[in-house]
Amino acid sequence: MLGSLALCAALAAETIEITVIDAGNANCIVAQIPYGDGHVQAVFDAGYELNLGSADVDKVWARFQDVMGDEEDIELLVVSHVDWDHTALLEKVMGKYEIDVAFYPDRKDALTSATWKRVHKLIEDKVRLPLPIGTDGAIHGKRLLIGDASFRIMTGYNVPPAAYGIGTSNSSAYNNAASIVARLAYWGRSVMFMGDCYGGTDAEATDTPKWGEGDILTKRPSYLVKTDVLVAGHHGANNASFVDFIEGVKPTFVVFSSGQGHNHPYKVTADRFLGEGVALANIFRTDWNDKKEDPAKEWQHGHTTGTARQVCDDDVLIELERGKPVRVKYVDPANG
């Protein structure tokens, strides 16, 4: 539909490099995707943790630019939903980079922030091809091209469909449950970016996922659901990553984009992945060795001695190389 989205750069490349930036309890993800003799850039959310101080915000922004390198264009932007921790950096991003194509929730209602309303207008005014997602799901499941890779919008809306039964009185659930989910594929390998997609309210092991996770399982063929790397929904909260969904995705690797303030990732959520056969060494978190939270809720693996919140020290790198096994690792080899 879209075709290839940009001109190539100078150097040959056969590896997608996806950096999940440690932006606190937030999603900020940059992908460098091969195209011809060079590569193009994609961004899947660009937020940072709500209560970061200005020095830490500057660190996240500097890290984003460092990952982008000398590139001046972003070929693809996918904004999962309107919340701050997925969008706060976007004004800076659109002030510095030209963006070719953007998928985003088409919302400007009273439940959205002033920041999001500014971002929405910037997308409409500055992006070369803005593709707002509404309530019809018309773009869902279609294969689109980005460089030498492909991607699909698996599910996601501007607001939750009426069938979800989520009212505006719970603004957090109302925003999160509509999250746009994207799956990036390259030479038989794939990564799924879940945003804050839910399976329902807090899950027990026997619960059947509904809402976004349920839609993915019921509306997408199983070969598109199965994914090598899952950037887990809602930072590892208990209302995402239901057991049936994990069984459908069958991830080899899991990344929790997590930080302080919400006990993410939850122990029960991590235990679901472990129980479904994901190796402990293949589960990553962007708050490795940061300050511990409630041990009755938060997964404690990786929280042995940490006493403070830090950002940009626990980035996770995902590599999809043509003809090679998927690689996931911490950018800092001292982690993990």
N, C-alpha and C positions, 0 to 999 in steps of 0.2 A: 504493500500500500504506500508506504512512505519512501521505499527504496533506501539506498545508503544515504546517510545524513550529512556527510562532510567530506572535504578534501583531505587527502592523506598528508601526514607529516613526513619527516625526512628519513627515519630509521625503520628498518624492517622489524616486524614483531609478530609473534605467533602465540602470545600469552595475554589473556585478560588479567589485569591486576585490579583487584577491588579492595580499597582501604576502608574499613569500618573505623572511623575516627573516634577516639575516646573523647567525647564531648559531654561527659557526665551522663545523667539519665536521659538520653536523647538519641536521636538518629541523625547521623551525618556521614554519608557514604559516597565515595567517589570511585568510579570505575574508568580504567583506561582500556580501551577495546581496540584490537587490531583492525586495520582497514588498509588494504593494499600493502604499501611499503611503510606505513606509519601506524597511527592510532587516532582514535577519537575519544571524547570524554562524555561520560554520563554521570548524573548525580541523582541519587535516590534519597530524598529528604536532605535538609540542611538546617538542623536545629542545634540547640545546646541547652543544657540543664537550666531550668528557670531561675534558680537562685545563685547562679555563678556571679562572682565579682568581676569587675571590669578587666582586671589583669588576666583572669582565666578566659574571659570572652575573647580577649586579644590573642591569647595562646591558641584557642580553637580556630579563629580566623586565620592566623598565621600558618597553622598546620594545614588548613584547607588549601591555602595558596601554595604551600610547599608541595602537597600531593598533586595539585594541578600543574605544577612546573611552569613552563613558559607559555602554556596554551592560553589563547585569548577567547576561544569559543567553547561552549558546552553544547554538544549536539543533542543531548536528551536530558530533560529534567522530569522526574516523576515525584510529585508531592502527594504523600499518602493521605494526609488529612490536615485540618487547619490548626492543630494545636502547636503551641509555642515550641515545644521540644522537638518538633519536626520541621519548623519553618523559620525560626528566629534569625537565622543567618542569611535568609534569602534576599533581603534588601541589599546587603553588602554584595552578595553574589551577583545580583542583577545590575548593580552599579559598576562592577568591574568586568563582567564577561558578557559576550553576546551569546544568546541562547536560541538554538534553532527550533526545537520542538519541546513542548511542555504538556504533560498530562497532569491535571489538577482538579480538585473538587470545585464545582461551580457554585460557590456560596458567598453571600454577602449579607447574611441575615443577622439578627440581633444577638445571636449566640456566638458570633465570631468576634475576634478582637479587632481593635483599630489597626494593629500590626498586620493581621491577615488581610484586612480590607485594602491596605496599601500594597501588600504583596499581590493580591488579586489584580489590582489595577495595573501594576507594573508588568505582570504577565500578559495581560491583555494589550498593553501599549508597546512592550518592548520585545516580546518573543516573536520570532518570525512566523511560527505556526503554533498558536495556542490551541490546545484541544481539550476544552473543559469536559469533565465527566459529570453527568447529571444522574437522574434516577432511572434512565432507560437501559443502562448497561450495554449500549449498542457496540462499544468497542471491545467488549469482553471476549477473550479467547482468540482473537485474530493475531496471526503471526505478522510481526513488523520487523524491519531490519534496522540495525544500528551497527555501522561498520561491517565487519565480517561475522558478526553475531546476530542473533535474533532475540526478540523479547515478546512477551504477551502480558496484557493486563488480565490477571486471573479473575479478579472480582473488584468491587469497590464502587462507591457512589458519592454524590455530594452529601446526601443525608441517608440514614438507614431506610430501606424500604419499609412500608407499612407492615409487611408480613413479619418483620423482626419484632414488632411490638415494643419498641423503645420510644418513650416519650421525651419531650424536651426538658422535663423536670430534672432528669439526670443528664446534665450537659456533657459530662465526661464520657459516659457510655454512648450518648448520641453522636458525639464527634468520632470516638474511636471505632465504633462498630461499623461505620461506613468506610473504613480505611481501604485505600486502593492498594492492591497487592500486585507486584510485578515479578515475572520470572525471566531471567536472562539465560540464554543457552548458547553454547559454543562447542562445536565438534563433539556432540554427545554428552557434554557436561553442563551442569546448570546450577544456578543460585536463585533462591526465591526470597524476595524482600517483603516481609509481612506487614511493615508499618505497625500500627496498633490494632491489627485485625483480631477479632475475638472469636472464640468458640461458643460463648454464652456467658452466663454468670459464673461465679467461682465453681470450678469443676471437681467432681469426684471421678474416680477412675472409671466408673461404668457409664458416665454421662456420654451422650451422643452429641457431637458438635453441631451447632446450628449457626446462624448468622454468617459471617464471612467464611469461616472455616468450613461450615456445612455446605455453603454454596460452591466452594472450590471442589469438594469431594463429589458433589452430586451433579455439577454442571460441566466439569472438565474431565476429559478422558484420563484414565489412570496413568498412562504413559507421560502425560503432561504434569500430573500431580507429583510423581516421583521426582525427587530433586537431591542432588549431591550435598548442597550446602543450604541450610535454612537459617536466615537471619530471623530469629524467633519473634513472634508477635508480642507486642506490648511489653517489651523489655524483660520477658520471662515472668510476667504476672500469671496468677492462677486462672484467670479467665481466658487465657489463650493456650495454645498447644495442647488440645485435648488428645487423649490416647488414640482415638480413631483417626484423627488427623495425622498424628505422627506415624501411625501404621500406613496411611496412604502415601505420605511424603517419602518415608523410608530414608531419612537423611543419614549420610555418613558423618557429616559435620554439623554442629550447631553453634551459632554465635549469639550471645546475649549482649545487646547494646544497653548497658546498665550503668547505674551510678547511685547517688545518695537520695534518700528521702522517701522511698517507697518499698524498701526491703526487696528490691529486684536484684537478681532473679530469685523467685521463690524456690524453696527446697522441694516442695511437692512437684513443681514444674520440672526442675532438673531431674528429679527421680523418675518422672514419666519417660523422659528421653533415655535415661540409663536403663529403665525397665524394658524399653523397646529395643535395646541392643546397641545404642550409641555408646561408643567407648568413652570412658572418662577423659582420656587424653585428646578426644576429638570435640570436646565442649569448651568453648572459649567465652570469656567475659571481658568487657572493656573497663571493668573496675577492679582488675586484679590487684589484690593486696591493698585496696583502699579501706577506708574506715568501715568497721563491722557495723551491721544493724541487728535487728532483733533475731537472735539465733533460732527462735521458734518458727520464724517465717523465712528469713533469707537463707539461701544456700551458702554454706560456709566454706566450701572448697575455694581456695584462692584467697582466703581472708585469714591468714595465719598471724601476721604481726602488724597489719596496717592500722594506723591510728588517725589518718587524715584523708580528706578528699583531694584527689589530684586529677588533672585532665591531661590528655595528649601524651600519656606515658604508657598506655595499654592498648594502642591501636592494634587491630587484627587485619592481617593481609590474606586475602583469598586469591589463589592463582589457578586459572584454568588454562592449561597449555595443550596445544594440539598434540594428540598422540601420547599424552602423559597422564598419570593419575592426578586427581585434584590435590592441591596442597593448601593447607590453612595453617597459619602460624602467627605468633605475636611478632610485631615489628621489633620489639625489644626481646632478644633471646633469653634474657634473665627471667622473663615471666613464664608461667606455665609449668 
